[in-house]
Amino acid sequence: MRPLADEIRPQSLDEVAGQKHLLGEGALLRRLIETGTSANLIFYGPSGTGKTTIANIIAKKTEKALYHLNATTASLQDVKNIIADVDTMMAPNGILLYLDEIQYFNKKQQQSLLEFMENGKITLIASTTENPYFYIYNALLSRSTVFEFKPLTAEEAIPAVVRALEITSKRSTLPFAWEDSVPLTIARSCGGDVRKAINAVDLLYQSARPKGGTLYVSSEEALQLAQRSAMRYDREGDEHFDLLSALQKSIRGSDPDAAVYYLGRLLVAGDLLSPCRRLLVIAAEDIGLAYPQAIVVTKACVDAALQIGLPEARLPLAEAAVLLATAPKSNSAHDAINAAMADIESGKVGAIPRHLQNVHADSAGTVKVPTYQYPHAFPNHYVKQRYLPEELGDTVYYEFGDNKTEQAAKQYWAKIKGET
């Protein structure tokens, strides 16, 4: 019996779920396919969004022989073996090579593909779940057109789920039925991955219990089986960094609800260390001097989380995330150190003033140098003297933030320095 995911695979563009920005009327990819153009393409996007399906449809439309390789296991010899079929009865109209996960081919392997693309022996469709501009060789990119596939919404996935349920029902030796809300439950739980949704249908059928002579599936059972399906998460891939970015930007934007949501996604995926590190960064970068104690509290929460582990670690980390999201914000220290390091990297590296060095005269004691003035020996523990190298003049790196804490410090020092 054919796998359910294979049997349900669309045979035409109109049957493909989602991707309307690529396949809707007038969309570029649809026009290329309908005109039968043999173009080298790169499909970029999450798993289960239709990349392989579209490659199958293109092969059928162009009447080319479709060969499918996965770069995680394939070698250049596999590609050469396919090329040997060019102009034979195996591929009378040419070859369309679908290379899945091309990011696993190294630079040399990717460069070797160019020879076959240049002489027209193959039409290449490469797919990747990672950003192609980071992982694919420039010369190959320049000879291809990149199309980004998006995760499906629940509404877009429902028709595919219903079809899978109906096909499963026809296959079943016993009557197979499901609660009306099951398709939506599965569609919501698949995280935009139709393949996961179809697999969930298959598993639900296999685990269904007879009820009055009928195999019946409830929404509660569907949710229990598929509840982790939405967690498409690769700690080495884009999704990992997207979640951490979303966590930081939500906290920076003072949205505690979004903050705990993205924190929750990381924790449900079993990732404890990454959010711990990111929360400490956020405390310093985004809250900073507006609430200096934030990093102290966050460090305590992180230490507690690492000590107690999951699932209880969610509690101190949630406390830290909500605290940071609702705290006043300042990136003044972040901007100051970035500006200073930019000057240093551009060559603005002056000599440290002699009175700040670890000596107060030259080794022979014959050269008179400015004497370091000990601030604690002066009123209010302050005395004016040069600290920056002479070459930097009066460069200002730190600007007081507009929050209560930094404004209080600004007023204090203005008074001490006689600037008011």
PLY file of the C-alpha trace (Angstrom):
ply
format ascii 1.0
element vertex 420
property float x
property float y
property float z
element edge 419
property int vertex1
property int vertex2
end_header
0.00 0.00 0.00
1.32 3.44 -0.94
2.27 5.75 1.93
-0.58 8.14 2.70
1.63 11.22 2.15
2.51 9.93 -1.33
-1.05 9.06 -2.29
-2.37 12.47 -1.27
0.37 14.38 -3.12
-1.19 16.99 -5.49
-0.90 16.37 -9.22
-1.66 19.92 -10.36
-0.87 23.45 -9.19
-4.49 24.09 -8.19
-4.37 21.16 -5.76
-1.31 22.49 -3.91
-2.14 23.82 -0.44
-0.96 27.35 0.33
1.90 29.18 -1.44
-0.51 31.54 -3.20
2.29 34.12 -3.46
4.10 31.62 -5.72
1.27 29.71 -7.37
-1.67 32.14 -7.48
-2.93 33.43 -10.80
-0.23 35.58 -12.39
2.48 34.63 -9.85
5.96 34.28 -11.33
6.59 30.64 -10.41
3.19 29.60 -11.78
3.92 31.40 -15.07
7.30 29.68 -15.36
5.73 26.27 -14.78
2.79 26.81 -17.12
5.04 27.95 -19.99
7.23 24.88 -19.51
10.36 26.94 -18.99
13.42 24.91 -18.00
14.95 27.16 -15.37
17.30 26.30 -12.54
15.45 26.95 -9.30
16.15 27.04 -5.58
13.24 26.37 -3.24
13.79 27.77 0.25
11.46 27.11 3.15
10.41 24.79 5.98
9.69 21.11 5.54
6.25 20.03 4.39
5.38 23.17 2.45
5.22 21.69 -1.06
8.76 21.97 -2.45
9.01 18.35 -3.59
5.44 18.39 -4.88
6.14 21.40 -7.09
9.29 19.73 -8.44
7.17 16.70 -9.42
4.65 18.91 -11.20
7.43 20.75 -13.08
8.94 17.45 -14.22
5.54 16.29 -15.47
4.89 19.60 -17.24
8.27 19.66 -19.00
8.20 15.89 -19.66
11.67 15.57 -18.16
12.87 12.54 -16.22
12.83 13.41 -12.52
15.71 12.22 -10.36
15.64 12.85 -6.64
18.79 13.02 -4.49
19.24 14.04 -0.87
22.49 15.92 -0.23
22.78 14.45 3.25
23.66 11.06 1.72
24.37 11.74 -1.98
27.77 12.27 -3.58
29.00 13.75 -6.85
29.27 10.23 -8.22
25.51 9.90 -7.77
25.07 13.05 -9.88
27.43 11.68 -12.56
25.49 8.43 -12.64
22.33 10.43 -13.35
24.07 12.47 -16.07
24.92 9.19 -17.81
21.21 8.79 -18.56
21.08 12.02 -20.60
20.03 11.45 -24.23
19.11 7.84 -23.50
15.75 6.13 -23.44
15.75 6.76 -19.68
15.58 10.53 -20.24
14.64 11.37 -23.85
13.59 14.93 -22.99
16.35 15.70 -20.53
16.77 15.42 -16.79
15.36 17.41 -13.93
17.49 16.82 -10.85
15.78 17.57 -7.56
18.52 17.95 -4.94
17.06 18.10 -1.47
18.90 19.77 1.43
21.58 21.22 -0.85
23.16 23.02 2.10
24.81 19.69 2.99
26.87 19.78 -0.22
30.18 21.50 0.44
31.53 24.30 -1.75
33.46 21.96 -4.05
30.43 19.72 -4.56
28.20 22.71 -5.31
30.78 24.10 -7.76
30.87 20.78 -9.58
27.14 21.06 -10.30
27.84 24.18 -12.37
29.47 22.17 -15.15
26.31 20.15 -15.71
24.07 23.21 -15.43
26.18 25.20 -17.90
26.13 22.56 -20.64
22.39 22.09 -20.23
22.59 18.42 -19.36
20.43 18.90 -16.31
17.88 21.32 -14.99
18.47 21.72 -11.27
15.87 22.31 -8.62
17.58 22.52 -5.24
15.72 22.78 -1.97
16.92 23.93 1.40
15.42 24.67 4.79
18.22 27.17 5.48
18.77 30.66 4.09
20.27 30.00 0.63
22.22 33.25 0.68
24.23 31.87 3.60
24.60 28.26 2.53
24.68 28.13 -1.26
27.70 29.02 -3.40
27.34 32.41 -5.11
28.03 31.14 -8.63
25.24 28.59 -8.25
22.91 31.22 -6.83
23.58 33.54 -9.75
22.46 30.85 -12.19
19.26 30.08 -10.32
16.06 31.79 -9.25
15.21 31.60 -5.56
11.62 31.10 -4.40
10.69 31.17 -0.71
8.01 28.78 0.52
5.99 29.85 3.56
4.54 27.68 6.38
0.85 27.02 5.77
-1.83 28.57 7.91
-4.30 26.24 9.61
-6.99 27.25 7.10
-4.69 26.37 4.18
-3.82 22.98 5.67
-7.41 21.88 6.45
-8.28 20.69 2.89
-5.19 18.44 2.85
-6.11 17.01 6.25
-9.68 16.33 5.14
-8.43 14.57 2.00
-6.08 12.44 4.10
-8.92 11.47 6.44
-11.19 10.60 3.51
-8.53 8.48 1.79
-7.83 6.72 5.09
-11.55 6.05 5.51
-11.73 4.45 2.05
-8.72 2.27 2.83
-10.05 1.15 6.21
-11.56 -2.31 6.65
-13.74 -0.90 9.43
-15.84 2.28 9.24
-13.62 5.23 10.20
-15.10 8.42 11.61
-13.86 11.51 13.39
-15.17 14.43 15.40
-16.02 17.47 13.26
-13.27 19.57 14.83
-10.50 17.00 14.21
-9.32 18.48 10.86
-8.90 21.93 12.39
-7.18 20.49 15.46
-4.63 18.65 13.31
-4.16 21.62 10.97
-3.45 23.93 13.91
-1.01 21.46 15.43
1.09 20.78 12.34
2.99 24.08 12.49
2.45 24.80 8.80
3.92 21.41 7.81
1.45 19.41 5.69
3.61 16.29 5.86
3.35 16.31 9.64
-0.39 16.76 9.39
-0.72 13.76 7.05
1.48 11.64 9.30
-0.70 12.67 12.24
-3.78 11.40 10.38
-2.02 8.09 9.73
-1.04 7.70 13.38
-4.53 8.63 14.55
-6.02 5.93 12.40
-3.56 3.34 13.67
-4.31 4.24 17.28
-8.09 4.64 16.86
-10.27 2.54 19.15
-13.41 0.76 17.93
-16.61 2.36 19.17
-19.82 0.56 18.23
-18.07 -1.14 15.31
-16.56 2.12 14.07
-13.02 3.43 14.49
-13.56 6.85 16.01
-11.15 9.74 16.66
-11.93 12.65 18.99
-10.40 16.12 18.94
-8.84 15.47 22.32
-7.02 12.42 20.96
-5.93 14.39 17.90
-4.54 17.15 20.09
-2.65 14.73 22.34
-0.99 13.06 19.37
-0.17 16.22 17.42
0.53 18.67 20.25
4.28 18.70 19.55
3.98 18.68 15.79
4.03 22.48 15.69
7.51 22.48 17.18
9.53 22.41 13.99
12.76 23.28 15.69
16.38 22.69 14.71
18.97 24.00 17.15
21.41 24.42 14.29
18.98 26.05 11.87
17.12 29.26 11.15
14.13 28.37 13.32
16.35 28.31 16.41
17.67 31.80 15.79
14.25 33.08 14.68
12.74 32.06 18.01
15.54 33.67 20.01
15.25 36.81 17.89
11.48 36.90 18.42
11.98 36.47 22.18
14.40 39.39 22.38
12.38 41.68 20.12
9.21 40.96 22.09
10.92 41.85 25.36
12.52 44.91 23.78
9.04 45.89 22.59
7.69 45.49 26.16
5.21 42.73 25.23
5.17 40.20 28.11
2.59 37.98 26.36
4.73 37.48 23.28
7.80 37.09 25.49
6.39 34.13 27.42
4.99 32.62 24.20
8.38 32.49 22.46
10.06 31.41 25.68
7.47 28.63 25.88
8.24 27.46 22.34
11.91 27.16 23.18
11.19 25.28 26.41
8.62 22.90 24.90
11.30 21.98 22.36
13.53 21.07 25.29
15.97 23.96 24.83
16.91 25.34 28.24
20.38 26.78 27.71
19.64 29.09 24.75
16.89 31.16 26.44
19.01 31.39 29.60
21.84 32.95 27.65
19.55 35.21 25.64
17.72 36.55 28.72
21.05 37.61 30.23
21.96 39.39 27.00
18.59 41.15 26.95
19.00 42.34 30.54
22.27 44.05 29.60
21.42 45.17 26.07
17.80 46.29 26.26
17.05 47.10 29.91
20.54 48.16 30.84
20.92 51.20 33.06
17.22 51.96 33.13
16.94 49.22 35.75
20.48 48.03 36.64
19.15 45.37 39.03
17.45 43.58 36.12
20.58 41.64 35.23
21.05 40.62 38.87
17.51 39.27 39.09
17.80 37.62 35.67
21.07 35.94 36.69
19.39 34.57 39.79
16.47 33.26 37.70
18.85 31.66 35.19
20.91 30.03 37.94
17.74 28.65 39.52
16.49 27.34 36.17
19.75 25.57 35.39
19.86 24.08 38.87
16.33 22.70 38.94
16.02 21.83 35.25
12.89 21.38 33.16
9.95 21.39 33.55
10.18 23.54 36.72
12.81 25.77 35.09
9.98 27.41 33.17
8.93 29.27 36.34
12.05 31.36 37.09
12.61 31.92 33.37
9.05 33.15 32.93
9.61 35.46 35.89
12.73 36.86 34.22
11.02 37.24 30.83
8.03 39.11 32.28
10.27 41.28 34.46
12.41 42.28 31.49
9.41 42.88 29.23
7.74 45.18 31.75
10.91 46.95 32.90
11.93 50.41 31.60
14.30 50.16 28.64
17.67 51.67 27.83
20.34 50.72 25.32
22.68 53.55 26.26
25.47 51.23 27.49
25.04 49.06 24.38
25.41 52.08 22.10
28.35 53.43 24.08
30.47 50.27 23.87
29.58 49.77 20.19
30.64 53.33 19.36
33.90 52.98 21.30
34.77 49.66 19.66
33.96 51.06 16.21
36.48 53.86 16.78
39.09 51.40 18.01
38.58 49.09 15.02
38.90 52.04 12.64
42.32 52.91 14.05
41.50 55.58 16.60
43.84 54.16 19.22
45.69 56.92 21.07
48.32 56.67 23.77
47.01 56.22 27.29
47.59 59.51 29.20
50.79 59.16 31.22
49.12 59.97 34.52
46.76 56.99 34.01
49.56 54.54 33.36
50.97 52.29 36.02
53.89 54.69 36.56
54.06 58.36 37.54
57.43 59.19 36.01
59.77 57.71 33.46
62.14 54.98 34.53
65.02 57.42 35.07
62.87 59.84 37.02
64.11 62.77 34.98
60.98 63.58 32.98
58.27 65.60 34.62
54.81 64.21 33.84
51.30 65.19 34.95
50.44 63.77 38.33
47.42 61.52 38.67
44.83 63.15 40.92
43.07 60.72 43.24
39.31 61.53 42.98
38.53 60.28 46.47
40.77 63.00 47.88
38.48 65.69 46.45
34.99 66.93 47.39
32.22 64.65 46.07
34.94 62.20 44.99
35.45 64.06 41.73
38.23 66.07 40.10
38.45 67.09 36.47
41.35 65.57 34.55
41.87 63.89 31.14
41.06 60.22 30.83
40.67 59.69 27.07
43.78 59.69 24.86
44.64 63.15 23.53
44.01 61.99 19.97
40.31 61.41 20.75
39.76 64.91 22.07
36.42 65.23 23.86
34.70 62.34 22.11
31.39 61.37 23.74
30.39 57.71 23.63
27.82 57.51 26.40
24.60 59.52 26.27
22.31 59.39 29.29
19.08 57.54 28.56
15.71 59.22 29.04
14.67 56.93 31.90
14.38 57.95 35.55
17.54 56.19 36.72
19.87 57.66 34.11
18.29 61.09 34.25
18.87 61.15 38.02
22.53 60.29 37.42
22.74 62.99 34.74
21.38 65.64 37.11
23.71 64.48 39.89
26.85 64.76 37.76
25.78 68.02 36.19
25.58 69.48 39.69
28.91 67.95 40.82
30.71 69.10 37.68
29.20 72.56 37.89
27.38 72.24 34.58
24.05 73.55 35.87
0 1
1 2
2 3
3 4
4 5
5 6
6 7
7 8
8 9
9 10
10 11
11 12
12 13
13 14
14 15
15 16
16 17
17 18
18 19
19 20
20 21
21 22
22 23
23 24
24 25
25 26
26 27
27 28
28 29
29 30
30 31
31 32
32 33
33 34
34 35
35 36
36 37
37 38
38 39
39 40
40 41
41 42
42 43
43 44
44 45
45 46
46 47
47 48
48 49
49 50
50 51
51 52
52 53
53 54
54 55
55 56
56 57
57 58
58 59
59 60
60 61
61 62
62 63
63 64
64 65
65 66
66 67
67 68
68 69
69 70
70 71
71 72
72 73
73 74
74 75
75 76
76 77
77 78
78 79
79 80
80 81
81 82
82 83
83 84
84 85
85 86
86 87
87 88
88 89
89 90
90 91
91 92
92 93
93 94
94 95
95 96
96 97
97 98
98 99
99 100
100 101
101 102
102 103
103 104
104 105
105 106
106 107
107 108
108 109
109 110
110 111
111 112
112 113
113 114
114 115
115 116
116 117
117 118
118 119
119 120
120 121
121 122
122 123
123 124
124 125
125 126
126 127
127 128
128 129
129 130
130 131
131 132
132 133
133 134
134 135
135 136
136 137
137 138
138 139
139 140
140 141
141 142
142 143
143 144
144 145
145 146
146 147
147 148
148 149
149 150
150 151
151 152
152 153
153 154
154 155
155 156
156 157
157 158
158 159
159 160
160 161
161 162
162 163
163 164
164 165
165 166
166 167
167 168
168 169
169 170
170 171
171 172
172 173
173 174
174 175
175 176
176 177
177 178
178 179
179 180
180 181
181 182
182 183
183 184
184 185
185 186
186 187
187 188
188 189
189 190
190 191
191 192
192 193
193 194
194 195
195 196
196 197
197 198
198 199
199 200
200 201
201 202
202 203
203 204
204 205
205 206
206 207
207 208
208 209
209 210
210 211
211 212
212 213
213 214
214 215
215 216
216 217
217 218
218 219
219 220
220 221
221 222
222 223
223 224
224 225
225 226
226 227
227 228
228 229
229 230
230 231
231 232
232 233
233 234
234 235
235 236
236 237
237 238
238 239
239 240
240 241
241 242
242 243
243 244
244 245
245 246
246 247
247 248
248 249
249 250
250 251
251 252
252 253
253 254
254 255
255 256
256 257
257 258
258 259
259 260
260 261
261 262
262 263
263 264
264 265
265 266
266 267
267 268
268 269
269 270
270 271
271 272
272 273
273 274
274 275
275 276
276 277
277 278
278 279
279 280
280 281
281 282
282 283
283 284
284 285
285 286
286 287
287 288
288 289
289 290
290 291
291 292
292 293
293 294
294 295
295 296
296 297
297 298
298 299
299 300
300 301
301 302
302 303
303 304
304 305
305 306
306 307
307 308
308 309
309 310
310 311
311 312
312 313
313 314
314 315
315 316
316 317
317 318
318 319
319 320
320 321
321 322
322 323
323 324
324 325
325 326
326 327
327 328
328 329
329 330
330 331
331 332
332 333
333 334
334 335
335 336
336 337
337 338
338 339
339 340
340 341
341 342
342 343
343 344
344 345
345 346
346 347
347 348
348 349
349 350
350 351
351 352
352 353
353 354
354 355
355 356
356 357
357 358
358 359
359 360
360 361
361 362
362 363
363 364
364 365
365 366
366 367
367 368
368 369
369 370
370 371
371 372
372 373
373 374
374 375
375 376
376 377
377 378
378 379
379 380
380 381
381 382
382 383
383 384
384 385
385 386
386 387
387 388
388 389
389 390
390 391
391 392
392 393
393 394
394 395
395 396
396 397
397 398
398 399
399 400
400 401
401 402
402 403
403 404
404 405
405 406
406 407
407 408
408 409
409 410
410 411
411 412
412 413
413 414
414 415
415 416
416 417
417 418
418 419
